[in-house]
Amino acid sequence: MSDERPSPPPMRPLGFERLPEDAMRERATHFLETMRTRRSVRQFSDAPIPLGVVERCIEAAAQAPSGAHKQPWTFVLVSDPATKRAIREAAEEEERTFYGGRAPDRWLSDLEPFGTDWEKPYLEHAPALIAVFAQRHGATKEERHYYVNESVGIATGFLIAGLHHAGLATLTHTPSPMGFLAEVLERPANERPYLLLPVGYPAEGCEVPDIERKPLDEVLVRR
């Protein structure tokens, strides 16, 4: 193995606009108000959505920072009904086992107020699913990736915010375990499922739990 260090990347001027403070406050407040309206949706309309908009949001997610700029993520956009059906069937098989005895009682107790169970019809009803995969390493094990969970988590946050900002509803779905996603979607061995994100419009009459977020002083520590 060669000890030769890779050459540093070429540099270019940073394109950064320093805004007036009032404009900064306005932007920050607008973004906060936008994100306050984001909720997890489990009742989706089957109305088609503009997939080009979803693709732009995925492209925005791929602008996230990553360890050593390895960009260790893959986004699989699924709109084929047969594939969505296969994902639903595999997910419900895992979830049936989870709710039927694999999950600790405390976990089930915490989930009970939200009325979730093993049935996941939204995996078919939503017009699109985005399966997010984390790349353990590159095409070969010699191509190492760093801070994979952190990097993919940041990119996924970009994606969820972008989809909501664009006017689409989402749900962060993490069936346990998720190995079936790699099989159904024929992903390579270096990728592991990270998150499944149904995307679409809320169904007419959709309701969500009437819950509150923690206030700022409970999540922010000033020193």
Buried (B, 14 or more C-beta within 10 A) or exposed (E): EEEEEEEEEEEEEEEEEEEEEEEEEEEEEEEEEEEEEBBBBBBBBEEEBEEEBBEBBBEBBBEBEBBEEBBBBBBBBBBEEEBBEBBBBBBBEBBBBBBEEEBEEEEBEEEEEEEEBBEBEBBBBBBBBBBBBBBBBEEEEEEBBEBBEEBBBBBBEBBBBBBBBBEBBBBEBEBEEBEBBBEBBEBEEBBBBBBBBBBBBBBEEBEEEEEEEEEEEEEEEEE
